């Protein structure tokens, strides 16, 4: 079983929730962007603000990092919520597709018969 088979199989369940999946992808991209900018900003703080003793720039960078941290927490929370919601919707669709009544009479027999009952 390779990843392309999995992506094709799951695609039929995700395509009905394009907006939710798109918002989740945007949250994940913003999460990765903030992590990348955080690492770069630490280098920038040392090279451009601390060594030349430019304290205005240091305060500006730290304020931007503080605002970015708050936005990062909000985007992370939203991303977790969207991921959980999309997962629940996909699992419910898979569950319904497995358990929906079938027009086949054999499956209809098993649908209306209890599991512990002997024939």
C-alpha positions in Angstrom: 0.0 0.0 0.0 1.6 3.2 -1.0 0.8 6.9 -0.3 -0.7 7.6 -3.7 -3.4 4.9 -3.2 -4.2 6.4 0.2 -4.4 9.9 -1.2 -6.8 8.8 -3.9 -8.9 6.9 -1.5 -9.2 9.7 1.0 -9.7 12.3 -1.7 -13.4 11.3 -2.2 -14.1 12.1 1.4 -12.1 15.4 1.5 -13.5 16.9 -1.7 -16.9 17.5 -0.2 -15.2 19.7 2.5 -12.9 21.8 0.3 -13.3 25.0 2.3 -12.6 23.3 5.6 -9.6 21.5 4.2 -8.3 24.7 2.6 -8.6 26.6 5.8 -6.7 23.8 7.6 -3.9 24.0 5.0 -3.7 27.8 5.4 -3.4 27.4 9.2 -0.6 24.8 8.8 1.2 27.1 6.3 1.0 30.0 8.8 2.2 27.8 11.6 5.2 26.8 9.6 5.9 30.4 8.5 5.9 31.6 12.1 8.3 28.9 13.1 10.6 29.9 10.3 10.4 33.6 11.0 11.0 33.0 14.7 14.4 31.3 14.0 15.4 34.1 11.6 14.3 36.8 14.0 16.6 35.6 16.8 19.6 36.0 14.4 18.3 39.4 13.4 17.9 40.5 17.0 21.5 39.6 17.8 23.1 41.0 14.6 21.0 44.2 14.1 19.8 45.2 17.5 21.9 43.9 20.4 25.5 44.2 19.0 25.1 47.7 17.6 23.0 48.6 20.7 20.0 49.8 18.7 17.4 49.4 21.4 14.5 51.0 19.4 14.9 48.2 16.8 15.1 45.6 19.6 11.9 46.9 21.2 10.2 46.9 17.8 11.3 43.3 17.0 10.2 42.1 20.4 6.8 43.7 20.1 6.3 42.2 16.7 7.3 38.8 18.1 4.8 39.2 20.9 2.0 40.1 18.5 3.1 37.2 16.3 3.1 34.8 19.2 -0.5 35.7 20.1 -1.5 35.3 16.5 0.4 32.0 16.4 -1.5 30.7 19.4 -4.8 31.7 17.8 -4.0 30.1 14.4 -2.7 27.0 16.2 -6.0 26.7 18.1 -8.0 27.3 15.0 -5.9 24.7 13.1 -6.4 22.1 15.8 -10.2 22.8 15.8 -10.4 22.6 12.0 -8.3 19.4 11.9 -10.5 17.7 14.5 -13.7 18.8 12.7 -12.5 17.6 9.3 -11.4 14.3 10.9 -14.8 13.8 12.5 -16.6 14.6 9.2 -14.4 12.2 7.2 -14.7 9.4 9.8 -18.5 9.8 9.8 -18.7 9.6 6.0 -16.5 6.4 6.1 -18.7 4.9 8.9 -21.9 5.7 7.0 -20.5 4.2 3.8 -19.6 1.0 5.6 -22.9 0.7 7.6 -25.5 2.1 5.2 -28.3 -0.4 4.3 -27.7 -2.4 1.2 -30.4 -3.5 -1.3 -28.7 -6.9 -1.3 -31.0 -9.3 0.7 -28.1 -11.2 2.3 -26.8 -7.9 3.7 -30.3 -7.0 4.7 -30.5 -10.2 6.8 -27.4 -9.3 8.7 -28.5 -5.7 9.0 -31.7 -6.7 10.9 -30.3 -9.7 12.9 -28.6 -9.3 16.2 -25.1 -10.5 16.5 -25.7 -12.9 19.4 -28.7 -14.6 17.9 -28.5 -18.2 16.6 -30.4 -19.2 13.5 
